[in-house]
Amino acid sequence: MTSARRGDVIISGSESVRWFTVPGDGPRPRRGFCPTCGSCLFWDAPERATIGITAGTLDQPTGLRTAGHVYVSQASDYEALVDDGLPHQAGAAETDAALPPD
């Protein structure tokens, strides 16, 4: 998963994504799915300045780089946690904090 500022994301055609809002009260996040295959493409939480994008859906070259490892406390016994000098977090990353200023 990667993220981009909401204003930097352009989705061409409303038929390109099917949005589902997570049930509940108050501002609720939504997920965007491919209407053809059902793959999850986006995670859009209203309290964040960014929208999450499934990195595997992007055409190459992506220009992406790994910034850290998240949910390492939930890694299974078959997952090797590499010591590559990047931060390891037990849970979710705060993606908005890593954004450069506008």
Buried (B, 14 or more C-beta within 10 A) or exposed (E): EBBBBEEEBEEEEEEEBBEEEEEEEEEEBBBBBBEEEEEBBBBBBEEBBBBBBBEEEEEEEEEEEEEEBBEBEEEEEEEEEEEEEEEBEEEEBEBEEEEEEE
